[in-house]
Amino acid sequence: MRRIFLLISAVLSLIVLGVLIRGLVSGRTDPQPANGAALVAVTVPALNAETRAGEALFAKNCAVCHGDNAAGRDGFGPPLVHRIYEPGHHGDGAFHLAAARGVRAHHWPFGDMLPVENVRQRDLERIVAYVRALQRANGIN
């Protein structure tokens, strides 16, 4: 009976040790978000007419990958409400180029971004205004 108890204790200890080592090796100790879940919490500010138009255009053209309110989507696309996309690092022109030409993956492990079809320059200006309003409301200037 004692041998069975020791064997069960040893197996459970190895399982716990394996889980701990996996968490340390992966660099993550927090639970992974569910596939498609938002990657960051986003505070949405009061929007003016321009940014409300951008919100609608973002929902139609961008949210499928970048999530509602640019919060990202696990397994699909990064959050745009993130310090990586602050204006000093990714200016407004970077968003315009990304939509027009696509982007090779370089900050996130989501793969390359394809160009966004049928989005006019004026639409992009509204989308960028919306994203910048979200960023400001979340402390990203």
N, C-alpha and C positions, 0 to 999 in steps of 0.2 A: 504494500500500500504506500509506503514511504517513497519507493522508487517512482511510482506513477505520479505522486505529488511533485517530486523533484523534476521529473521529465516535463510535466505540464508547466511548472514554474519556469523552467529553462526556455521552453518554446515561447511562452508569453513574453519573457524578457527579451528574447531575440526579436520578436515582432515589434515591441515598443522601441527597442534600440534602432531597428530598421526605419521606423517611421520618423524618429528624431533625426537620424542621419540624413534621410531623404529631405527633410525640411531644411537642414543646414546646407546641404549641397545645392539645393535649388535656390537658396537665398530667400525663400519665402517661409514665413511662419504663420502668416495670416491665411485664412481660407481663400481659395481661388473663387472668383466670381463665376456664376453660371454662364455658359456659352450664350452670348448675346446680351448679357446684363451690362448695365452702365458701369463704367470703370471709375468714375469720380462723381461726387455729389456736386450739383450745380445749383447755385442760387440764381433765380431768374428775376431780373429787375423789372420795374415798370418800363414798358416799351412805348416809344413814340411811333408815329405812322411809318417812318422809314424803317425802323428796326422790326416792327410788326410785319412789314412786307418781307424783310429779310428772313424773319422766322418762318413764314410760310414757304418761301423759296428753299430755305435750308431743309425743312421737313420734306419737301418734294424731291430734292436733288441730292442731299447729303446725309440725311439722318439714317438711311439704310446701313451705312457703314459707320458714320461718326456719332450715331445715337441721338436720341432726343436731347435737345438743348446742348448739343456738342459735348456730351458727357462720355463719348466713346462707346464702343460695343465690344465686349470680350469676344475674341475670335474673328472680328470683322474689321474694326478700325479704331484708331487712337482718339482720345479726347482732345478737342481743340481748346477746351478750357483747361489749359495746362501751361506751366511756365515755359516749356519748350517753344510754345507758339506765341510768346509775348512779342509785341511789336518790334522790340529791339533785336530779336533773333530771327523772326519770320515776319517781315514787313507785309503790308497789304498786297504788294506785288507778288509775293510768294504764293499767296492763296490764288491769285489770278492765274499765275503760271501753272500751279498744280491742277486747277480745273481744266485749263486749256491743253496742257501737254501730258499730264500725269506726273507721277513722282516715283523715283526708285526708293525702295525702303532704306531708311538710314537712321531713324530714331527709334523705331518700334519693330517688333517681330510680326507685323501683319502682312508683309509682302508688299509688292508695288501697288501704287494707286493708279488706276486707269484714268484717262481723261474723262471728264463729265460732258456728255453730249448735250447739245441743244440748250446751253445756258449762255445767255447774252451777257455782254459786258456790264450793262446796267443792273442785271440780276446779280452778278457777282459783287458789284459794289454794295448792294443791299444785304447780301449774305455776309460779306465781310463786316459791314456796320453792325449787324446782329451779333456775330461772333465777338467782335471787339466790345460790344455792350455787355455781353455775358462775361467776358474776361475781366473787365473793369469791376463788375459787380462781385467778382470772386477774387479780387485782389491782384489781378494780373494786369500790370500797366506796361 
